[in-house]
Amino acid sequence: VLRHVSEQIEAGMKRKVECEVNAVVLGDLALKGLKQGVQILAQGFLAKRSLKSTQLVMHINDIKTM
């Protein structure tokens, strides 16, 4: 699970954004063994959990620790 917290500007006003997104990491990236709470920059794509699901999952292609 990825947790995102940031401040964004929407219609000229600051907005605090917080969300959690389920994530999938495969292959060599899965072997990096990141610990909970480590800040990362993750790149990838969003897809449905399954064919009939409406839940999103982030499929991570690249991870960099910050």
Helices and strands as residue ranges (DSSP letters): E 2-10, E 13-25, G 27-32, E 40-48, E 56-65
